[in-house]
Amino acid sequence: MRKLCPNLDREDGLDTVLEVPIPEEMFASNKHGSYRSWQNMKAWMRPQNERSMTALFGGKNTEIQLLLGVVGAPLIPLPILCDHQFINRNIKDHPIEASMAKYIVQQYIAAVGGERALNSVDSMYAMGKVKMAASEFCAGEGSLNSNKMMKVKNQRHGEMGGFVLWKKRPDLWCLELVVSGCKISAGSDGKVAWRQTPWHHSHASRGPPRPLRRFLQGLDPKSTANLFSNSVCTGEKAINNEDCFVLKLEADPSSLRARSTSNVEIIRHTVWGYFSQRTGLLAQLEDSHLLRIKAQGNDSIFWETTMESSIQDYRTIDGINIAYKGRTSVSLFRFGETSESHSRTRMEEIWAIEEVDFNIKGLSMDCFLPPGDLKKDEEGCDNGAISSNEKLPFKIRSASSRISASKVVAIDDVDDSDEIYDQDDDRE
């Protein structure tokens, strides 16, 4: 991972420290040489108003938006409460499914290092690299229930990138992720969770702040244990030839209502954890949520998003088992209109952790402050929920884009629901 950018204007100038380390593969695979790569990186580091996303990324900016909007910084469905005791010792007072889940979580806590090691962690830092790819499938003519094969409309090679994570307690976290020179930032100050991208103003997630899903992919065992401590055991399943217990957690209706709007309803959001019977460690994390978007008349459009993350390569850092590698597969399914318009989009992310450290000295609350433009918007909004009718800075026309604009925005949770209809109007 490269952390410095050479000064291309002055040979005797100091190197620039990159906000996010860049994988070596981004430069080794560039056929134009490293100088061109550094020039692109220099253009990316310029202020936002001095550069054009279209100039940087050309025609693939829609795919970059899709990947970062869906895979870059998804949140889990529920807030995680900090519980130093983790599990109520008297697990027999609960129904059998809940008691089994609590017992499995106890085994997981022991497998990742034990309560004493987990409770000793106040903050953490992680740095790693990612490779993302997207491909769009369509049903073609006829119904999805027919025997016709779905056709691949668009498929791209992987986009490389790097990320940096900071965390202090369950409700304070920050993410900086760069993929192919395009950056997404996200975070939580304990009161509001937010995200920021080059094509959208900073905006807050509806409802109470929730943790970043990326932490539960083997990086933060304490939050994983606290999350699944209220789950139920639904059975067993083999994951990559490994027998696992299946723990299930449903988002409660009040949480779903808090995240919904008048035009977009979250019908359900479910999380499954697959814990190895042999090692006790988390082998796979899966979650699925279903949205209903009101269309013209009484019609509705449904979006179902399913994410499956296989978690691998556990290593012990300061007495705690951390997963250093993994792969996430994402499926987006749109239905509810005519059968010809049904579509399924698949994406994939492969990640690898380069550095992990705990109890970072000097990590203050200032590291988790929301962006300045988010603060300005909050002054005129209730409950910190940002809603803007401003058009997106970079328009995506369906005539020139193989992945529809509504996919980029509609699946980026319901926080962007106001912009869904703006873009739909533009395409008409």
C-alpha positions as CSV (number, residue, x, y, z in Angstrom):
1,M,0.0,0.0,0.0
2,R,1.4,3.4,-1.0
3,K,1.0,6.1,1.5
4,L,2.9,9.0,-0.2
5,C,2.4,10.8,-3.5
6,P,5.6,12.2,-5.0
7,N,5.7,15.9,-5.7
8,L,5.5,16.0,-9.5
9,D,5.8,19.8,-9.7
10,R,9.1,20.1,-7.8
11,E,11.7,17.4,-7.6
12,D,13.0,18.8,-4.3
13,G,9.5,19.1,-2.8
14,L,8.2,17.0,0.0
15,D,6.0,14.0,-0.8
16,T,2.3,14.4,-0.1
17,V,0.7,12.1,2.5
18,L,-2.3,10.4,1.1
19,E,-5.5,10.4,3.2
20,V,-6.2,6.8,2.1
21,P,-3.3,4.4,1.2
22,I,-3.5,3.2,-2.4
23,P,-2.9,-0.5,-3.3
24,E,0.2,-1.2,-5.3
25,E,-1.9,-3.1,-7.9
26,M,-3.4,0.2,-9.0
27,F,-0.1,1.2,-10.4
28,A,1.4,-2.2,-11.4
29,S,-1.6,-2.9,-13.7
30,N,-1.5,0.6,-15.4
31,K,-0.2,0.2,-18.9
32,H,0.6,3.9,-19.2
33,G,3.1,3.8,-16.4
34,S,3.3,5.0,-12.9
35,Y,3.7,8.6,-13.9
36,R,0.2,8.7,-15.4
37,S,-1.2,7.0,-12.3
38,W,0.4,9.7,-10.1
39,Q,-1.0,12.4,-12.3
40,N,-4.5,10.9,-12.0
41,M,-4.0,10.8,-8.2
42,K,-2.9,14.4,-8.2
43,A,-6.1,15.3,-10.1
44,W,-8.2,13.4,-7.5
45,M,-6.6,15.3,-4.6
46,R,-7.6,18.7,-6.1
47,P,-10.6,20.5,-4.5
48,Q,-14.0,19.3,-5.6
49,N,-14.9,22.4,-7.5
50,E,-11.7,22.3,-9.5
51,R,-12.3,18.9,-11.1
52,S,-15.0,17.1,-13.0
53,M,-16.0,13.5,-12.2
54,T,-16.8,12.9,-15.8
55,A,-13.3,14.0,-16.8
56,L,-11.7,11.7,-14.2
57,F,-13.8,8.6,-14.7
58,G,-15.4,9.0,-18.2
59,G,-18.3,6.8,-19.0
60,K,-17.8,4.5,-16.1
61,N,-18.9,7.0,-13.4
62,T,-22.3,5.3,-13.1
63,E,-20.7,2.0,-12.2
64,I,-18.4,3.7,-9.7
65,Q,-21.5,5.4,-8.1
66,L,-23.3,2.0,-8.0
67,L,-20.4,0.2,-6.3
68,L,-19.6,2.9,-3.7
69,G,-23.3,3.6,-3.0
70,V,-24.2,0.0,-2.4
71,V,-21.0,-1.8,-1.4
72,G,-18.9,1.0,-0.1
73,A,-20.5,2.0,3.3
74,P,-23.7,0.0,4.1
75,L,-25.0,0.1,7.6
76,I,-26.4,-2.8,9.7
77,P,-30.1,-2.6,10.6
78,L,-29.9,-1.9,14.3
79,P,-27.8,0.2,16.7
80,I,-25.4,-1.8,18.9
81,L,-25.5,-1.3,22.7
82,C,-22.3,-1.5,24.6
83,D,-22.6,-4.3,27.1
84,H,-19.5,-5.2,29.0
85,Q,-21.2,-8.4,30.3
86,F,-22.2,-9.4,26.8
87,I,-24.6,-12.2,27.7
88,N,-26.9,-12.7,30.6
89,R,-25.5,-15.7,32.5
90,N,-28.9,-17.2,33.2
91,I,-29.6,-18.2,29.6
92,K,-32.2,-20.8,30.7
93,D,-34.7,-18.0,31.3
94,H,-35.1,-17.5,27.6
95,P,-36.9,-19.6,24.9
96,I,-34.8,-22.5,23.5
97,E,-34.0,-20.7,20.2
98,A,-32.8,-17.6,22.1
99,S,-30.9,-19.6,24.7
100,M,-29.1,-21.6,22.0
101,A,-28.1,-18.3,20.3
102,K,-26.7,-16.9,23.5
103,Y,-24.7,-20.1,24.1
104,I,-23.3,-19.9,20.6
105,V,-22.3,-16.3,21.1
106,Q,-20.6,-17.2,24.4
107,Q,-18.5,-19.8,22.4
108,Y,-17.8,-17.1,19.8
109,I,-16.6,-14.7,22.5
110,A,-14.2,-17.4,23.8
111,A,-13.0,-18.1,20.3
112,V,-12.1,-14.5,19.5
113,G,-10.1,-13.9,22.7
114,G,-12.5,-13.8,25.6
115,E,-14.4,-11.1,27.5
116,R,-11.3,-9.6,29.2
117,A,-9.5,-9.0,25.9
118,L,-12.6,-7.6,24.1
119,N,-13.5,-5.3,27.0
120,S,-9.9,-3.9,27.0
121,V,-10.4,-2.4,23.6
122,D,-11.6,1.2,23.6
123,S,-10.7,2.2,20.0
124,M,-9.3,0.6,16.9
125,Y,-7.8,1.4,13.5
126,A,-7.7,-0.7,10.3
127,M,-6.3,-0.1,6.8
128,G,-6.8,-2.4,3.8
129,K,-7.5,-2.7,0.1
130,V,-10.5,-3.7,-1.9
131,K,-11.4,-4.8,-5.4
132,M,-15.0,-4.2,-6.6
133,A,-16.8,-5.3,-9.7
134,A,-20.4,-5.0,-11.0
135,S,-22.4,-6.8,-13.7
136,E,-26.0,-6.2,-14.7
137,F,-28.5,-8.9,-15.6
138,C,-31.9,-8.4,-17.1
139,A,-34.8,-10.8,-17.4
140,G,-35.4,-10.0,-21.1
141,E,-38.8,-10.7,-22.5
142,G,-41.3,-12.6,-20.5
143,S,-41.6,-13.3,-16.8
144,L,-38.8,-14.0,-14.3
145,N,-40.7,-17.3,-13.6
146,S,-40.2,-18.5,-17.2
147,N,-37.4,-20.8,-18.2
148,K,-35.6,-18.2,-20.2
149,M,-32.0,-17.5,-19.2
150,M,-31.2,-14.1,-18.0
151,K,-28.9,-12.1,-20.2
152,V,-25.8,-10.2,-19.1
153,K,-26.1,-6.6,-20.1
154,N,-22.9,-5.2,-18.7
155,Q,-19.9,-6.6,-17.0
156,R,-16.7,-4.7,-15.9
157,H,-13.3,-5.7,-14.6
158,G,-12.6,-5.0,-11.0
159,E,-12.0,-1.5,-9.7
160,M,-9.1,-1.3,-7.1
161,G,-9.1,0.8,-4.0
162,G,-8.1,1.3,-0.4
163,F,-9.8,2.2,2.9
164,V,-9.0,3.5,6.4
165,L,-11.3,2.8,9.4
166,W,-11.3,4.5,12.8
167,K,-13.6,3.5,15.7
168,K,-14.1,4.6,19.3
169,R,-16.8,2.7,21.1
170,P,-19.8,1.3,19.1
171,D,-21.3,4.7,18.2
172,L,-18.2,6.6,17.0
173,W,-16.6,5.5,13.7
174,C,-15.3,6.9,10.5
175,L,-14.5,5.5,7.0
176,E,-12.5,6.8,4.1
177,L,-12.7,4.7,1.0
178,V,-11.1,5.4,-2.4
179,V,-11.9,3.2,-5.4
180,S,-10.3,4.1,-8.8
181,G,-9.6,7.6,-7.5
182,C,-13.2,8.2,-6.3
183,K,-13.7,8.7,-2.6
184,I,-16.6,8.1,-0.3
185,S,-16.6,9.2,3.4
186,A,-18.9,8.0,6.1
187,G,-19.1,8.2,9.8
188,S,-21.0,8.6,13.1
189,D,-20.6,11.0,16.0
190,G,-22.9,9.1,18.2
191,K,-25.9,11.3,17.3
192,V,-26.1,10.9,13.5
193,A,-24.6,8.6,10.9
194,W,-23.7,10.4,7.7
195,R,-22.0,9.8,4.3
196,Q,-20.4,12.0,1.7
197,T,-19.6,11.4,-2.0
198,P,-18.4,13.5,-4.9
199,W,-21.8,13.3,-6.6
200,H,-23.9,14.1,-3.6
201,H,-24.0,16.5,-0.7
202,S,-23.3,15.2,2.8
203,H,-26.5,13.6,4.2
204,A,-27.6,11.8,7.3
205,S,-29.1,8.4,7.7
206,R,-32.6,8.3,9.0
207,G,-33.3,6.9,12.4
208,P,-30.7,6.4,15.2
209,P,-27.1,6.1,14.2
210,R,-26.1,2.6,13.2
211,P,-22.7,0.9,12.9
212,L,-20.9,0.3,9.6
213,R,-21.4,-3.2,8.3
214,R,-17.7,-3.5,7.4
215,F,-16.8,-3.7,11.1
216,L,-18.9,-6.8,11.5
217,Q,-17.0,-8.6,8.7
218,G,-14.5,-10.0,11.2
219,L,-12.9,-6.7,12.3
220,D,-14.9,-5.9,15.5
221,P,-15.7,-9.1,17.5
222,K,-17.1,-7.1,20.4
223,S,-19.8,-5.4,18.3
224,T,-20.6,-8.8,16.6
225,A,-21.1,-10.5,19.9
226,N,-23.3,-7.6,21.2
227,L,-25.4,-7.6,18.0
228,F,-26.1,-11.4,17.9
229,S,-26.7,-11.6,21.7
230,N,-30.4,-10.8,21.0
231,S,-30.7,-13.2,18.1
232,V,-32.3,-16.7,17.7
233,C,-30.8,-19.9,16.5
234,T,-32.6,-21.2,13.4
235,G,-30.6,-24.3,12.6
236,E,-27.4,-25.4,10.9
237,K,-25.9,-24.9,7.5
238,A,-22.7,-25.8,5.7
239,I,-20.6,-22.8,4.6
240,N,-17.6,-23.6,2.4
241,N,-17.6,-27.2,3.7
242,E,-17.8,-25.9,7.3
243,D,-20.7,-26.9,9.5
244,C,-22.1,-23.7,11.0
245,F,-24.9,-22.6,13.5
246,V,-27.2,-20.1,11.9
247,L,-28.2,-17.1,14.1
248,K,-31.0,-14.7,12.9
249,L,-31.8,-11.2,13.9
250,E,-34.8,-9.1,12.6
251,A,-35.0,-5.3,12.7
252,D,-38.0,-4.4,14.9
253,P,-40.9,-2.5,13.3
254,S,-40.1,0.8,15.2
255,S,-36.6,0.8,13.7
256,L,-37.9,0.2,10.2
257,R,-40.5,3.0,10.6
258,A,-37.8,5.4,11.7
259,R,-35.8,4.7,8.6
260,S,-38.7,5.0,6.2
261,T,-40.2,8.0,4.5
262,S,-43.6,8.9,3.1
263,N,-42.5,7.6,-0.3
264,V,-40.2,4.8,0.6
265,E,-41.0,2.0,3.1
266,I,-38.6,-0.5,4.5
267,I,-40.6,-3.7,4.8
268,R,-38.0,-5.8,6.4
269,H,-34.3,-6.0,7.2
270,T,-32.8,-9.3,8.4
271,V,-29.3,-10.3,9.5
272,W,-27.9,-13.9,9.6
273,G,-24.7,-14.9,11.2
274,Y,-23.1,-18.3,10.4
275,F,-20.8,-19.4,13.3
276,S,-18.4,-22.3,12.7
277,Q,-19.2,-25.4,14.9
278,R,-15.5,-26.3,14.8
279,T,-13.8,-23.0,15.6
280,G,-16.6,-20.9,17.1
281,L,-15.7,-18.0,14.7
282,L,-18.0,-16.1,12.4
283,A,-17.7,-17.7,9.0
284,Q,-20.3,-15.7,7.0
285,L,-22.4,-12.6,7.5
286,E,-25.6,-12.1,5.5
287,D,-28.3,-9.5,5.5
288,S,-31.2,-8.7,3.3
289,H,-33.6,-5.8,3.2
290,L,-36.7,-5.1,1.1
291,L,-37.9,-1.5,0.1
292,R,-41.2,-0.5,-1.4
293,I,-41.1,2.8,-3.4
294,K,-44.4,4.4,-4.3
295,A,-44.8,5.0,-8.1
296,Q,-47.5,6.8,-10.0
297,G,-51.0,5.8,-9.1
298,N,-51.3,2.8,-6.8
299,D,-48.3,1.0,-8.2
300,S,-45.2,0.2,-6.2
301,I,-41.6,-0.7,-7.1
302,F,-39.8,-3.1,-4.9
303,W,-36.0,-3.3,-4.3
304,E,-34.5,-6.3,-2.6
305,T,-30.9,-6.1,-1.6
306,T,-29.0,-9.2,-0.4
307,M,-25.4,-9.1,0.8
308,E,-23.3,-12.2,1.7
309,S,-19.8,-11.8,3.2
310,S,-17.6,-14.8,3.6
311,I,-15.0,-14.1,6.3
312,Q,-11.5,-15.7,6.2
313,D,-7.9,-15.7,7.4
314,Y,-8.3,-15.1,11.1
315,R,-5.1,-13.8,12.9
316,T,-4.5,-12.9,16.5
317,I,-3.7,-9.3,17.2
318,D,-3.2,-8.4,20.9
319,G,-5.0,-11.5,21.9
320,I,-8.0,-10.9,19.7
321,N,-8.8,-12.9,16.5
322,I,-9.3,-10.6,13.5
323,A,-10.3,-11.6,10.0
324,Y,-7.9,-10.4,7.4
325,K,-9.6,-11.4,4.2
326,G,-13.1,-11.8,2.8
327,R,-15.5,-11.6,-0.1
328,T,-18.9,-9.9,-0.3
329,S,-21.5,-10.8,-3.0
330,V,-24.4,-8.4,-3.5
331,S,-27.6,-9.0,-5.4
332,L,-30.1,-6.2,-6.2
333,F,-33.5,-7.3,-7.5
334,R,-36.0,-4.9,-8.8
335,F,-39.6,-6.0,-9.4
336,G,-43.2,-4.9,-9.1
337,E,-43.7,-3.3,-12.5
338,T,-44.1,-5.1,-15.8
339,S,-42.1,-8.3,-16.1
340,E,-40.0,-6.8,-18.9
341,S,-38.6,-4.2,-16.5
342,H,-37.6,-6.7,-13.8
343,S,-33.8,-6.7,-13.4
344,R,-31.1,-8.2,-11.2
345,T,-27.7,-6.6,-10.6
346,R,-24.8,-8.5,-9.0
347,M,-21.7,-6.9,-7.5
348,E,-18.7,-8.3,-5.7
349,E,-16.1,-7.0,-3.4
350,I,-12.9,-8.7,-2.3
351,W,-11.0,-7.1,0.6
352,A,-7.8,-7.7,2.5
353,I,-6.6,-6.0,5.7
354,E,-3.1,-4.7,5.8
355,E,-2.9,-3.1,9.3
356,V,-4.9,-3.3,12.5
357,D,-4.3,-1.7,15.8
358,F,-6.2,-1.2,19.1
359,N,-6.5,1.6,21.7
360,I,-5.2,4.4,19.5
361,K,-3.7,7.2,21.6
362,G,-4.9,10.7,20.8
363,L,-8.1,9.6,19.0
364,S,-10.5,12.4,20.1
365,M,-14.1,13.2,19.4
366,D,-12.9,15.7,16.8
367,C,-12.0,12.8,14.6
368,F,-15.6,11.9,14.2
369,L,-17.2,15.3,13.6
370,P,-19.7,15.3,10.7
371,P,-18.9,17.4,7.5
372,G,-19.5,21.1,7.7
373,D,-22.3,21.2,5.0
374,L,-24.2,18.5,7.0
375,K,-24.2,20.8,10.1
376,K,-25.6,23.6,8.1
377,D,-28.4,21.4,6.7
378,E,-29.2,20.1,10.2
379,E,-30.1,23.6,11.4
380,G,-33.3,23.6,9.4
381,C,-34.2,19.9,9.8
382,D,-35.9,17.9,12.5
383,N,-34.1,14.9,14.1
384,G,-31.0,15.4,12.0
385,A,-32.6,13.7,9.0
386,I,-31.4,15.5,5.9
387,S,-33.7,15.8,3.0
388,S,-32.8,17.8,-0.1
389,N,-34.6,18.3,-3.4
390,E,-31.4,19.5,-5.1
391,K,-30.6,17.7,-8.3
392,L,-27.5,15.6,-8.3
393,P,-24.4,17.4,-9.5
394,F,-23.7,14.7,-12.1
395,K,-26.7,13.7,-14.2
396,I,-27.0,10.2,-15.4
397,R,-29.1,9.8,-18.5
398,S,-30.6,6.4,-19.3
399,A,-29.8,6.8,-22.9
400,S,-26.1,6.9,-22.3
401,S,-25.9,4.7,-19.2
402,R,-26.2,0.9,-19.2
403,I,-27.0,0.8,-15.5
404,S,-30.1,2.9,-14.7
405,A,-29.8,6.0,-12.5
406,S,-32.5,4.9,-10.2
407,K,-30.4,1.9,-9.2
408,V,-27.5,4.1,-8.1
409,V,-29.8,6.2,-5.8
410,A,-32.7,4.0,-4.8
411,I,-30.5,1.3,-3.3
412,D,-28.3,3.7,-1.4
413,D,-30.7,3.2,1.5
414,V,-33.8,5.5,1.8
415,D,-31.7,8.5,2.8
416,D,-31.7,9.6,-0.9
417,S,-35.3,8.9,-1.5
418,D,-36.1,12.5,-2.5
419,E,-33.6,12.2,-5.3
420,I,-35.1,9.1,-6.7
421,Y,-38.0,11.0,-8.2
422,D,-35.8,13.8,-9.4
423,Q,-33.8,11.4,-11.5
424,D,-36.9,9.5,-12.7
425,D,-38.3,12.9,-13.9
426,D,-35.1,13.7,-15.7
427,R,-35.2,10.4,-17.6
428,E,-38.7,11.1,-18.8
